[in-house]
């Protein structure tokens, strides 16, 4: 790992990218071969936080790199014994280390640890040897050892003594024995097959019970420490009477193999020693000697039968062999010894252990395949196939396991991730060993998928249609637009805005950027605009942001805010507006009231009523047509001048109305009418009044026609322009533009007068339609006519 960093740093300083790539490939090859192991040593019983090594210096890594790459130390096993300072790179012991407690069964004590680097991920192995110090004195199992020796024992006889135990190892362990000065015994120190020092008493001179029945000797065991430590025990020798035979075992060494899951009370072996003596001298008793305390706890020896049975739980991982010495003693206190070696066989009784080393709690959904998510190790304390393991992932998940080295595995992604489909994964890792009865263990890893802005907002509708009544109050809320985003967090925070087009006016609506509520900024007029459309954009808060658009259509509802406008008869008309002959029958068409309403729908539906008349029963008005007709036959009794007040009302709520005044003259002929007018007028030129009336009537009719034609042309041009601009047409303001007017073109009449004589007559001519300029099409509901007002003069000479 440190070699990779040095290679990377050297490549970066040199700026040679090609050389850096070559060095990186060299490093990758070296990583496949193996990683260098850091080796250190320190004496046991050091104080807490004692210095072990300078990792940064040994790896050649600046201390700043340790913190930047999140270096940390992990000890094997459950207990963490070392601490790494990322700021200085110094490795220290967390607690005082006791070699005898950590490694009780081993002469050498080596602790293994690993240094982990992240960004990029690297692993370096390390070892710390805990050196033994002479902190334990030799200890005898018993403070006093009693030996009963026959007085007949010949010089040179040997008598084994209990060996002392020293927890220290090497030169600090047990090295020598010494015996206090005496005339009868000396010591012989030997070494067993397993390297344990054996001590025996050697009889140098014949004993005599009558001379001295008991001897007390001081046995001293000394280790090789500096300064040396020692332990003592009293050896009390009881001289007994002669016993010719000593017990004899069938075998010198008993070897037994036991499975570690053997049940308690299972017979391990039966040792037997024979003594040919009779009586108490031939009775043999069995006992353990020179046997460790742990073996005495695990095995039980029957003193009478020599049967050795299991008394505890054997554990192959704790101790693979147990060595015991059995002493057989007869009634005459003579004894013999044999050895029992028990080999513990491993069984698959330990499930694999999963230790999580590094975990990335959250990964982005756009992470590429083969992204490392976690690093963990698997350990099985069994041996052989029982300790061989394999790992797998439960379920069909977009993750895979890649073995590295030293039973380490990397959890990687193997497919594209999508947070919107699944935002969290519970990955269960199963580790299984290869034993005959396979054992397994599981570890769950939770991986959160973080969001990436990969989903644009989506409106619930493509087109939102909202309505508002005209003359509304400013800042009126008319509805809401809603867009959702499948992302989360700020990536799902949606803002709304109108899409403004260059060259367009300020829109009449606004959209709340956070809620999507639509407000009308100012009062609207149905007669000017009936509907309009705008584009609304929804943008999320991601980086870069994503957006989508929807169409907002605002429909303006009509309100009855326009009063009907009477076009005919005009409000400023005077004199005899309409002439009715005395011979007119019932239902004779006198005139037609023409009115329009700029509103729409029922607000523009007009009805006509006769509000007031000189002769109430003489005339009637069509409710919907506005035609004024005679209700009966005109008689001589009816006044020659009739005044009608007409009421025009729409159907809005509340309704609006307007009035019009119509003057009607009842005449027998032109001459009589002229004479009647002349009698009422002051004396003057008999031709002058009639000529004035005719000129005035002709001027009014011509002016009305010209105004109608001009209004129709203007309205048509405006309609064409608005249709090209994509807006709806406004309501027409004159009779020629509106289809809501109550007078069809077929009922417009022109009156032609012939000037010159007092006997001039007037005639009702056939309906005339106005002439349109060349190229101007008729308005809605209009019909093209080939008869124009300028043809009136030609028609004046025709008959009735």
C-alpha positions in Angstrom: 0.0 0.0 0.0 2.8 2.5 0.9 4.6 1.5 -2.3 1.5 2.5 -4.3 1.5 5.9 -2.6 5.1 6.4 -3.2 4.7 5.5 -6.8 1.7 7.8 -7.2 3.6 10.7 -5.5 6.7 10.2 -7.6 4.5 10.2 -10.8 2.7 13.3 -9.8 5.9 15.2 -9.0 7.5 14.3 -12.3 4.4 15.2 -14.3 5.1 12.2 -16.6 1.6 10.7 -17.0 3.0 7.8 -19.0 5.5 6.9 -16.4 2.8 7.1 -13.7 0.6 4.6 -15.6 3.5 2.2 -16.0 4.3 2.5 -12.3 0.7 1.9 -11.4 0.6 -1.2 -13.5 3.8 -2.4 -11.8 2.1 -1.8 -8.5 -1.0 -3.7 -9.4 1.2 -6.7 -10.4 3.0 -6.5 -7.1 -0.3 -6.4 -5.2 -1.3 -9.6 -6.8 2.0 -11.3 -5.6 1.5 -10.1 -2.0 1.9 -7.1 0.3 4.9 -6.4 2.5 4.5 -7.2 6.2 5.7 -4.7 8.9 7.3 -6.4 11.8 7.9 -4.9 15.2 8.6 -6.1 18.7 8.1 -4.7 22.3 8.5 -6.2 25.7 5.5 -7.2 27.7 4.1 -5.3 30.7 4.8 -1.9 29.0 2.6 0.9 30.2 -0.6 1.9 28.5 -0.1 4.0 25.3 3.5 2.8 25.0 5.2 3.5 21.7 5.3 0.6 19.2 6.4 2.1 15.9 6.2 5.1 13.6 4.0 3.8 10.8 4.3 6.9 8.7 8.1 6.9 8.8 8.4 3.1 8.1 6.0 3.4 5.1 7.6 6.6 3.8 4.2 8.3 4.0 3.8 11.9 5.2 1.6 12.0 8.4 -0.9 14.3 6.5 -1.5 11.5 4.0 -2.6 9.2 6.9 -5.4 11.6 7.9 -6.3 12.4 4.3 -6.6 8.7 3.4 -8.4 7.8 6.7 -5.7 5.3 7.8 -6.7 3.1 10.7 -5.4 0.0 12.4 -7.4 -3.2 12.9 -6.2 -6.1 15.2 -7.1 -9.7 14.4 -9.8 -11.0 16.8 -12.4 -9.1 18.7 -10.1 -7.0 20.9 -8.3 -4.0 19.4 -4.9 -3.9 21.0 -3.3 -1.0 19.1 -4.1 2.6 18.3 -2.9 4.6 15.4 -2.5 8.4 15.6 -3.4 9.8 12.2 -1.7 13.1 12.9 1.7 11.7 13.8 1.6 8.2 12.3 2.7 6.7 15.7 1.4 3.2 16.6 0.8 2.7 20.3 -0.4 -0.1 22.6 -3.9 0.7 24.0 -3.3 -1.4 27.2 -0.4 -3.0 29.0 0.3 -6.3 27.3 0.8 -9.5 29.3 2.4 -12.2 27.2 1.4 -15.0 29.6 -2.3 -14.0 29.3 -2.3 -13.4 25.5 -0.2 -16.4 24.5 -0.4 -19.0 27.3 0.3 -22.0 25.1 3.0 -20.6 22.9 6.7 -19.9 23.4 6.5 -17.1 20.9 3.8 -14.4 21.1 3.1 -12.6 17.9 0.1 -10.2 17.4 -1.2 -9.5 13.9 -2.7 -6.3 12.8 -3.6 -4.5 9.5 -3.3 -0.9 8.4 -6.3 0.1 6.2 -6.2 3.1 3.8 -9.2 4.5 2.1 -9.3 6.7 -1.0 -8.0 4.5 -2.6 -8.5 1.4 -0.6 -5.2 -0.3 0.5 -4.3 -2.8 3.1 -0.9 -3.4 4.8 -0.2 -6.3 7.2 1.8 -6.0 10.3 3.1 -8.1 13.2 4.1 -7.2 16.7 6.2 -9.7 18.7 5.6 -9.4 22.5 8.9 -10.2 24.1 8.9 -12.1 27.4 10.3 -10.4 30.5 11.2 -12.3 33.7 8.1 -11.4 35.6 7.1 -14.8 36.9 9.0 -17.0 39.4 9.1 -20.8 39.1 6.3 -22.4 41.2 6.0 -25.9 42.4 2.6 -27.6 42.3 2.9 -28.4 46.0 4.9 -26.7 48.7 5.8 -30.0 50.2 6.5 -33.3 48.4 6.5 -36.5 50.3 8.5 -39.5 49.1 8.4 -42.8 50.8 11.6 -44.8 50.0 12.3 -48.3 51.1 15.2 -48.6 53.2 16.4 -51.4 51.0 16.6 -49.1 48.0 20.0 -49.5 46.4 22.3 -46.6 45.7 21.7 -45.1 42.3 17.9 -45.5 42.5 16.1 -42.5 41.0 12.9 -40.9 42.3 11.1 -38.4 40.1 10.0 -35.2 41.7 7.3 -32.7 40.8 8.6 -30.2 38.3 8.2 -26.6 38.8 6.2 -24.4 36.4 7.4 -21.1 35.1 5.1 -19.0 32.9 8.0 -17.2 31.3 9.7 -18.7 28.2 13.1 -18.9 26.8 16.0 -17.8 29.0 13.4 -16.3 31.4 11.9 -19.8 31.9 12.9 -22.5 34.3 16.6 -23.3 33.8 17.9 -25.3 36.8 17.2 -27.1 40.1 19.3 -27.3 43.2 19.1 -29.4 46.3 20.0 -28.6 49.8 23.2 -30.2 51.2 22.6 -33.8 52.5 24.6 -37.0 52.6 22.1 -39.3 50.9 20.7 -37.7 47.8 21.7 -35.8 44.7 19.8 -34.3 41.8 19.7 -35.4 38.2 18.2 -32.9 35.7 17.0 -34.2 32.4 14.9 -33.0 29.5 11.7 -34.7 28.2 10.7 -35.0 24.6 8.7 -31.8 24.7 11.6 -29.9 26.2 10.3 -29.9 29.8 13.1 -30.2 32.4 12.6 -33.3 34.6 14.2 -33.6 38.0 14.9 -36.8 39.9 16.4 -37.6 43.2 19.3 -40.1 43.0 20.1 -42.2 46.1 23.8 -41.9 46.8 24.0 -43.8 50.0 21.9 -46.6 51.5 19.1 -45.5 53.8 18.6 -46.9 57.3 15.2 -46.3 58.8 16.5 -47.2 62.3 19.2 -44.6 61.9 17.0 -41.9 60.4 13.4 -42.5 59.6 12.7 -39.1 57.8 14.8 -36.6 55.9 13.8 -33.0 54.9 15.4 -31.6 51.8 15.0 -28.1 50.2 14.5 -28.2 46.4 15.0 -24.9 44.6 14.0 -24.1 41.0 15.8 -21.2 39.3 15.0 -19.4 36.0 17.5 -17.7 33.7 16.3 -14.1 34.1 18.3 -11.1 35.0 18.1 -10.9 37.9 17.0 -14.6 38.3 13.9 -15.7 40.1 13.5 -18.9 42.1 10.9 -21.0 43.8 11.3 -23.6 46.6 9.6 -26.7 47.8 10.2 -29.0 50.8 11.0 -32.7 49.9 10.1 -34.9 52.9 11.5 -38.4 52.5 10.0 -41.1 54.7 12.0 -44.2 55.0 9.8 -47.3 55.0 10.3 -50.8 55.6 11.3 -53.0 52.7 8.9 -53.8 49.9 10.5 -56.1 47.4 8.4 -55.2 44.3 7.3 -52.0 42.8 4.2 -51.7 40.6 4.9 -52.2 36.9 2.7 -50.6 34.1 1.8 -52.6 31.0 3.0 -49.8 28.8 5.3 -46.9 29.3 3.2 -44.5 27.1 -0.6 -44.6 26.4 -1.6 -42.7 23.3 -5.3 -41.8 22.7 -7.1 -39.8 20.0 -10.4 -38.0 21.0 -12.8 -35.8 19.0 -13.2 -32.4 20.6 -17.0 -32.9 20.9 -16.6 -36.1 23.0 -19.2 -36.1 25.7 -18.4 -36.0 29.4 -17.9 -39.3 31.3 -16.5 -40.9 28.1 -13.8 -43.5 28.9 -10.5 -42.2 27.5 -8.1 -45.0 28.6 -7.6 -47.5 31.4 -4.0 -47.6 32.8 -3.0 -50.7 34.7 0.0 -51.4 36.9 0.7 -54.9 38.5 2.5 -55.5 41.8 3.4 -59.2 42.6 3.6 -58.4 46.3 0.9 -59.6 48.6 -1.3 -57.8 51.0 -1.2 -54.1 51.2 2.1 -54.1 49.3 0.3 -55.5 46.3 -2.6 -53.0 46.3 -2.0 -50.3 43.7 -3.5 -46.8 43.8 -3.4 -44.3 40.8 -2.9 -40.6 40.8 -1.8 -37.8 38.5 1.6 -36.4 38.7 3.5 -33.8 36.7 0.2 -32.9 35.0 -1.0 -29.4 34.3 -4.0 -28.0 36.2 -6.0 -27.6 32.9 -5.5 -31.3 32.1 -6.6 -32.2 35.7 -9.8 -30.2 35.1 -10.5 -31.9 31.7 -9.8 -35.5 32.8 -10.8 -37.5 35.8 -8.7 -40.5 37.1 -10.2 -43.3 39.1 -7.6 -44.0 41.8 -8.7 -47.6 42.3 -9.3 -48.8 38.7 -7.0 -46.5 36.7 -9.8 -45.4 34.4 -9.4 -41.9 32.9 -12.7 -40.3 31.8 -13.6 -36.9 30.3 -14.6 -34.4 33.0 -14.9 -31.2 30.9 -15.3 -29.9 27.4 -12.4 -30.5 25.1 -11.6 -27.7 22.6 -9.2 -28.3 19.7 -8.8 -24.6 19.2 -7.6 -24.2 22.9 -5.2 -27.2 23.1 -4.5 -29.8 20.5 -2.8 -32.3 22.9 -2.8 -33.1 26.5 0.1 -34.9 28.3 -0.4 -36.5 31.7 1.8 -38.7 34.0 0.0 -41.3 36.1 1.7 -42.6 39.2 0.9 -46.1 40.5 1.6 -46.6 44.2 1.4 -49.9 46.1 0.6 -50.4 49.8 4.3 -50.2 50.6 4.5 -46.7 49.1 6.5 -48.0 46.2 5.4 -46.3 42.9 5.9 -46.4 39.2 5.0 -43.9 36.4 3.5 -44.0 32.9 2.6 -41.3 30.4 -0.8 -40.7 28.8 -0.8 -38.6 25.6 -4.3 -37.5 24.4 -4.5 -36.0 20.9 -7.7 -33.9 20.4 -9.2 -34.2 16.9 -10.9 -31.2 15.3 -14.6 -31.3 14.5 -16.6 -28.6 12.7 -17.9 -26.8 15.8 -17.1 -23.2 14.9 -19.2 -21.2 12.5 -17.3 -18.7 10.3 -17.0 -15.2 11.7 -17.6 -12.2 9.5 -15.8 -9.0 10.5 -16.8 -5.8 8.7 -13.8 -3.6 8.1 -15.0 -0.8 5.8 -18.5 0.2 4.7 -19.7 3.0 2.4 -23.1 3.8 3.9 -24.4 5.6 0.9 -23.6 5.4 -2.8 -25.0 7.6 -5.6 -27.5 5.9 -8.0 -25.2 6.7 -10.9 -22.3 4.9 -9.4 -20.6 2.8 -12.2 -20.5 -1.0 -11.9 -17.7 -2.5 -9.9 -17.9 0.2 -7.3 -16.5 -1.0 -3.9 -19.2 -0.8 -1.3 -17.8 -2.7 1.7 -14.7 -4.7 2.8 -15.0 -7.5 5.2 -13.0 -10.6 6.4 -14.1 -14.1 7.2 -12.4 -16.3 9.8 -13.1 -19.9 11.0 -11.2 -21.2 14.0 -11.5 -24.8 12.8 -8.7 -26.4 10.8 -8.6 -28.1 7.4 -11.8 -28.1 5.4 -13.6 -27.2 8.6 -11.9 -23.9 8.5 -12.2 -23.3 4.8 -15.0 -20.9 4.0 -16.9 -19.4 1.0 -19.2 -16.4 0.9 -22.4 -15.6 -1.0 -25.1 -13.0 -1.2 -28.7 -13.9 -0.6 -31.3 -12.9 -3.2 -31.0 -11.4 -6.7 -29.3 -8.1 -5.9 -27.1 -5.8 -8.1 -24.1 -6.7 -5.9 -21.3 -9.2 -6.1 -18.5 -10.5 -3.9 -14.8 -10.4 -5.0 -12.2 -12.3 -2.9 -8.9 -10.4 -2.3 -6.4 -12.0 0.1 -6.2 -13.3 3.6 -9.9 -14.3 3.5 -10.9 -10.7 2.7 -13.8 -9.9 0.4 -15.0 -6.8 -1.4 -18.6 -6.1 -1.9 -19.1 -4.4 -5.3 -21.9 -3.2 -7.5 -22.5 -5.3 -10.6 -25.3 -3.4 -12.3 -26.7 0.1 -12.7 -28.7 1.4 -9.7 -31.9 3.3 -9.7 -33.0 5.0 -6.4 -36.5 5.6 -7.7 -36.9 1.8 -8.1 -35.2 0.9 -4.8 -33.6 3.4 -2.4 -32.2 1.0 0.2 -30.7 -2.5 0.1 -30.5 -4.9 2.9 -27.6 -7.1 1.8 -27.3 -10.4 3.7 -23.9 -12.0 3.4 -23.7 -15.8 4.2 -20.3 -17.4 5.1 -20.3 -21.2 5.0 -17.4 -23.5 5.8 -16.5 -26.8 4.0 -17.0 -29.2 6.9 -18.9 -32.4 6.7 -21.7 -30.7 8.6 -21.5 -27.3 7.1 -21.9 -24.3 9.5 -22.7 -20.8 8.4 -23.1 -17.3 9.7 -24.8 -14.2 8.3 -24.1 -10.5 8.4 -26.5 -7.8 7.1 -25.2 -4.7 5.4 -27.5 -1.8 4.8 -26.6 0.3 1.8 -28.5 3.6 1.1 -28.8 4.8 -2.5 -28.4 8.6 -2.7 -30.4 10.5 -5.3 -29.1 11.9 -8.5 -31.1 14.4 -10.5 -32.1 12.1 -13.4 -35.9 12.7 -13.5 -37.5 15.9 -14.8 -40.7 17.2 -13.1 -43.9 15.8 -14.6 -47.2 17.8 -14.7 -50.3 15.9 -13.8 -52.0 17.3 -17.0 -50.7 18.4 -20.3 -53.1 21.3 -20.5 -54.7 23.1 -17.6 -57.9 25.0 -18.4 -59.0 27.6 -15.8 -61.8 30.1 -16.0 -62.3 33.5 -14.5 -65.3 35.9 -14.7 -64.5 39.3 -16.3 -64.1 42.4 -14.1 -62.4 40.2 -11.5 -60.5 41.6 -8.6 -56.7 41.8 -8.9 -54.6 38.9 -7.6 -57.5 36.5 -7.8 -56.5 32.8 -7.5 -58.2 30.8 -10.3 -56.5 27.4 -9.8 -53.3 25.5 -9.3 -50.9 23.6 -11.5 -49.1 20.6 -10.0 -45.9 18.8 -11.1 -44.2 16.0 -9.3 -40.6 14.8 -9.4 -39.6 11.2 -8.8 -36.3 12.4 -7.3 -35.9 13.4 -3.7 -34.5 16.3 -1.6 -33.6 19.4 -3.5 -33.7 17.4 -6.8 -37.5 17.0 -6.2 -38.0 20.6 -5.2 -40.2 22.0 -8.0 -40.4 25.7 -9.0 -42.9 27.1 -11.4 -42.5 30.0 -13.9 -44.2 31.4 -16.9 -42.4 31.0 -20.2 -42.0 34.5 -21.5 -41.7 35.0 -25.3 -39.7 37.9 -26.6 -41.7 40.8 -27.9 -44.9 39.8 -26.0 -46.7 42.0 -23.4 -46.7 41.4 -19.7 -49.1 38.4 -19.1 -52.3 39.0 -17.2 -51.6 36.0 -14.9 -48.8 34.9 -12.6 -47.8 31.5 -11.1 -46.6 31.1 -7.5 -43.1 29.6 -8.0 -43.5 27.3 -5.0 -47.1 26.1 -4.9 -48.1 26.4 -8.6 -51.1 28.5 -7.7 -52.3 30.7 -10.7 -53.4 34.3 -10.0 -55.0 36.9 -12.3 -53.0 40.1 -11.9 -55.6 42.6 -13.2 -59.2 42.8 -14.1 -60.0 41.1 -17.5 -62.5 42.3 -20.1 -64.4 39.5 -21.9 -65.2 41.9 -24.8 -61.4 42.4 -25.4 -60.1 39.0 -24.8 -62.1 35.8 -24.3 -59.3 33.3 -23.8 -55.5 33.2 -23.9 -52.8 30.5 -23.5 -49.5 30.5 -21.8 -46.7 28.0 -21.3 -45.7 27.2 -17.7 -42.3 25.6 -17.0 -41.7 23.4 -13.9 -38.0 23.2 -12.9 -36.4 21.1 -10.2 -33.6 22.1 -7.9 -31.0 19.6 -9.2 -27.7 20.5 -10.7 -28.0 20.8 -13.6 -31.8 21.4 -13.3 -34.3 19.5 -15.3 -37.6 21.0 -16.5 -40.8 20.4 -18.4 -43.6 22.5 -19.7 -47.4 22.4 -19.7 -50.0 24.6 -21.4 -52.1 27.0 -19.3 -55.4 28.1 -21.0 -57.4 30.8 -19.2 -61.0 31.2 -20.4 -62.7 34.5 -19.5 -66.4 34.1 -18.6 -68.8 36.9 -19.7 -70.5 39.1 -17.2 -73.5 41.2 -18.0 -71.7 44.5 -17.9 -72.9 46.0 -21.2 -76.2 47.7 -21.8 -77.9 47.1 -25.1 -77.2 49.7 -27.8 -80.0 50.8 -30.1 -78.8 51.3 -33.6 -82.2 52.0 -35.1 -84.0 54.3 -34.7 -81.2 56.7 -33.8 -81.5 58.5 -30.5 -81.3 62.0 -32.1 -84.0 61.3 -34.8 -86.7 64.1 -35.1 -89.8 64.7 -37.2 -91.7 61.9 -38.8 -89.3 59.0 -38.6 -91.6 56.4 -40.2 -94.6 56.9 -42.6 -97.5 54.5 -42.5 -100.3 54.8 -45.1 -103.8 55.0 -43.8 -104.7 52.0 -45.9 -102.1 49.8 -44.0 -103.6 46.4 -43.0 -103.1 44.6 -39.7 -99.6 43.2 -39.4 -98.1 45.9 -41.7 -94.4 46.3 -41.1 -93.7 49.8 -39.8 -90.1 49.6 -38.8 -87.6 47.3 -37.2 -85.7 48.2 -34.0 -82.1 47.2 -34.4 -80.1 46.8 -31.1 -76.9 45.0 -30.2 -75.3 43.9 -26.9 -71.5 43.5 -26.6 -71.9 40.7 -24.0 -72.2 37.0 -25.0 -74.6 34.2 -24.4 -77.8 35.0 -22.6 -76.3 38.3 -21.6 -76.6 39.3 -25.2 -80.0 37.7 -25.9 -82.3 40.7 -26.5 -86.1 41.1 -26.1 -88.2 44.0 -27.3 -91.3 45.5 -25.6 -93.6 48.4 -26.3 -93.3 50.6 -23.3 -95.5 53.5 -24.3 -97.5 54.5 -27.3 -99.9 57.3 -28.4 -102.4 54.6 -29.4 -101.6 51.6 -27.3 -103.7 49.2 -29.4 -102.5 50.3 -32.8 -99.0 48.9 -32.8 -97.2 45.8 -31.5 -93.5 44.8 -31.3 -92.0 41.4 -32.0 -90.5 40.0 -28.7 -87.4 38.7 -30.4 -87.4 40.3 -33.8 -87.9 43.9 -32.8 -90.3 44.4 -35.7 -92.9 47.1 -35.2 -96.1 46.2 -36.9 -99.7 47.4 -36.9 -101.8 45.5 -34.5 -105.1 46.4 -36.3 -106.3 48.3 -39.4 -105.5 52.0 -39.3 -108.7 54.1 -39.1 -109.4 57.8 -39.8 -109.8 58.3 -36.1 -106.2 57.5 -35.4 -104.0 60.6 -34.9 -101.7 61.3 -37.7 -98.7 61.5 -35.4 -97.8 58.5 -33.3 -95.0 58.4 -30.7 -93.8 54.9 -29.6 -91.3 54.3 -26.7 -89.6 50.9 -27.2 -87.8 49.0 -24.4 -84.8 46.7 -25.3 -83.8 44.3 -22.5 -81.1 41.6 -22.3 -81.4 38.4 -20.2 -78.4 38.9 -18.0 -78.5 38.7 -14.2 -79.3 41.4 -13.3 -80.8 42.4 -16.7 -79.8 45.7 -18.5 -82.1 47.7 -20.8 -82.3 50.6 -23.1 -85.1 52.6 -24.7 -85.7 54.0 -28.1 -88.3 56.5 -29.4 -90.0 55.9 -32.7 -92.0 58.6 -34.5 -94.7 57.4 -36.9 -96.8 59.5 -39.3 -100.1 58.2 -40.7 -100.6 59.6 -44.2 -103.1 59.1 -47.1 -100.6 60.3 -49.7 -97.7 62.6 -50.2 -99.9 65.6 -51.1 -102.1 65.3 -48.2 -99.3 64.8 -45.8 -97.5 67.8 -47.2 -100.7 70.0 -46.9 -101.1 68.8 -43.3 -97.6 69.7 -42.5 -98.0 73.1 -44.3 -101.1 74.0 -42.4 -99.3 73.5 -39.1 -96.1 75.3 -40.2 -95.9 79.1 -40.6 -96.5 80.6 -44.0 -93.5 80.1 -46.3 -92.5 78.9 -49.6 -94.7 75.8 -50.2 -91.8 73.7 -51.6 -89.1 74.6 -49.0 -90.2 72.5 -45.9 -90.7 69.3 -47.9 -87.3 69.7 -49.7 -85.6 70.2 -46.3 -87.2 67.0 -44.9 -86.2 65.0 -48.0 -82.6 66.2 -47.8 -82.4 65.5 -44.1 -83.9 62.0 -44.5 -81.5 61.2 -47.4 -78.5 62.5 -45.5 -79.4 60.3 -42.4 -79.9 57.2 -44.6 -76.6 57.8 -46.4 -74.7 58.5 -43.2 -76.1 55.3 -41.6 -75.1 53.3 -44.7 -71.6 54.7 -44.9 -71.1 54.2 -41.2 -72.3 50.6 -41.5 -70.0 49.9 -44.4 -67.0 51.4 -42.8 -67.6 49.6 -39.5 -68.0 46.3 -41.4 -64.7 46.8 -43.2 -62.8 47.8 -40.1 -64.3 44.8 -38.2 -63.3 42.4 -40.9 -59.8 43.7 -41.1 -59.4 43.5 -37.3 -60.9 40.0 -37.4 -58.3 38.9 -40.0 -55.4 40.4 -38.0 -56.5 38.8 -34.8 -57.0 35.4 -36.4 -53.4 35.7 -37.8 -52.2 36.7 -34.3 -53.8 33.6 -32.8 -56.3 35.5 -30.6 -60.0 35.3 -30.4 -62.1 38.0 -32.1 -63.7 40.7 -29.9 -67.4 41.3 -29.8 -68.5 43.7 -32.6 -69.7 47.1 -31.6 -72.0 47.8 -34.6 -74.9 46.1 -36.2 -73.1 45.2 -39.3 -70.4 43.3 -37.3 -72.7 41.5 -34.9 -74.7 38.4 -35.4 -76.4 39.2 -32.1 -78.3 42.1 -33.7 -82.0 41.6 -34.2 -82.2 43.0 -37.8 -81.3 40.7 -40.7 -80.1 42.3 -43.8 -83.2 41.5 -45.7 -85.3 43.9 -43.6 -83.1 47.1 -44.1 -85.1 49.5 -46.2 -84.1 52.7 -48.1 -86.6 55.5 -48.8 -86.3 57.5 -52.0 -88.0 60.8 -52.4 -88.6 62.6 -55.7 -88.1 66.3 -55.4 -89.7 69.0 -57.5 -93.4 69.2 -56.9 -95.8 69.5 -54.1 -97.4 66.2 -55.2 -94.2 64.2 -54.7 -94.9 60.8 -53.4 -92.9 58.2 -51.4 -92.8 54.6 -52.1 -91.7 51.5 -50.1 -89.1 49.8 -52.2 -87.8 46.2 -52.1 -85.1 45.4 -49.5 -81.7 46.7 -50.3 -78.4 45.3 -49.1 -75.4 47.6 -48.7 -72.7 47.5 -51.3 -69.2 46.3 -50.2 -66.0 47.6 -51.5 -64.2 45.3 -53.9 -62.4 42.5 -52.2 -64.2 42.9 -48.8 -66.2 39.8 -48.0 -69.6 40.1 -46.2 -69.7 39.7 -42.5 -71.2 36.8 -40.6 -74.8 36.2 -41.5 -74.7 38.7 -44.4 -75.7 38.0 -47.9 -74.2 39.5 -51.0 -76.7 41.7 -53.0 -76.3 43.3 -56.4 -78.6 46.1 -55.5 -76.9 49.2 -54.0 -78.2 52.4 -52.5 -77.1 54.3 -55.5 -79.7 52.4 -57.5 -82.5 54.1 -55.5 -82.9 56.8 -58.1 -83.4 54.3 -60.8 -86.0 52.5 -58.7 -87.9 55.6 -57.8 -89.7 55.7 -61.2 -91.0 52.1 -60.8 -94.5 51.3 -59.7 -95.7 50.5 -56.2 
